[in-house]
Amino acid sequence: MTSCPSPVHSPDGFAVRGNRAVLSRRDHNQRTVELVHAELDGGGWAVTSRRRIEVSGRVVLRCGQGRDGVLWLRTGDTWLRTRA
């Protein structure tokens, strides 16, 4: 077992596949989410991309559910899917 610091402060969602990961961080009571893609490079996570997306509804607490390298985000009554 190993542990590495997260490249995102207080992430809401996390999904990993191999050495790649996607993390989400919501903007409280807003209609935006920050998505961060990262790769594990020996000593920790290196961010490969970072983007803020507008979504159709308010992003709720614990909005991200990760499984098998896919992160599902719940915004309002919509589910969005992104791969690690």
C-alpha positions in Angstrom: 0.0 0.0 0.0 1.2 3.5 -0.8 -0.3 6.9 -0.4 0.2 10.1 -2.4 -1.1 13.6 -1.8 -4.1 14.6 -3.9 -3.5 17.1 -6.7 -6.9 18.6 -5.8 -7.8 20.2 -2.5 -10.9 18.6 -1.1 -12.0 16.5 -4.1 -15.7 15.5 -4.4 -15.1 12.6 -6.8 -12.3 10.3 -7.8 -11.9 7.5 -10.4 -8.7 5.7 -11.4 -7.6 3.3 -14.1 -4.0 2.1 -14.2 -1.8 5.1 -13.6 -4.4 7.7 -14.7 -7.0 9.4 -12.6 -9.8 12.0 -12.9 -10.8 14.1 -9.8 -13.7 16.5 -9.5 -14.2 19.5 -7.2 -17.5 21.3 -7.1 -18.0 25.0 -6.7 -20.4 25.3 -3.7 -24.0 26.1 -4.8 -22.8 27.0 -8.3 -23.3 25.3 -11.7 -19.6 24.6 -12.3 -17.3 21.7 -11.6 -13.5 21.6 -11.9 -12.2 18.4 -13.5 -8.6 17.4 -13.1 -6.9 14.6 -15.0 -3.6 13.3 -13.5 -1.0 10.6 -14.0 0.9 8.8 -11.3 4.7 9.4 -11.9 6.7 7.6 -9.3 6.5 10.0 -6.4 3.0 11.3 -6.8 0.2 12.6 -9.0 1.2 15.0 -11.9 -1.7 17.1 -13.3 -2.1 16.6 -17.0 -5.2 18.8 -17.5 -7.5 21.0 -15.5 -10.7 22.5 -16.7 -13.9 24.1 -15.3 -17.2 23.0 -16.9 -20.6 24.5 -16.7 -23.3 22.0 -16.0 -27.1 22.0 -16.3 -28.0 22.0 -12.6 -26.6 22.8 -9.2 -23.8 20.5 -8.2 -24.6 18.6 -4.9 -22.3 17.5 -2.1 -20.6 14.1 -2.9 -21.6 14.5 -6.5 -18.9 12.3 -7.9 -19.0 8.5 -8.1 -16.0 6.7 -9.5 -15.8 3.1 -10.8 -13.6 1.3 -13.3 -11.9 4.5 -14.5 -15.1 6.4 -15.1 -16.3 9.3 -12.9 -20.0 9.9 -12.9 -21.1 13.4 -11.7 -24.6 14.3 -10.6 -25.8 17.8 -11.3 -29.4 18.6 -10.8 -31.3 15.7 -12.4 -28.5 14.9 -14.9 -25.6 12.4 -14.7 -22.4 13.3 -16.6 -19.7 10.8 -17.4 -15.9 11.3 -17.9 -13.0 8.8 -18.2 -9.8 8.8 -16.3 
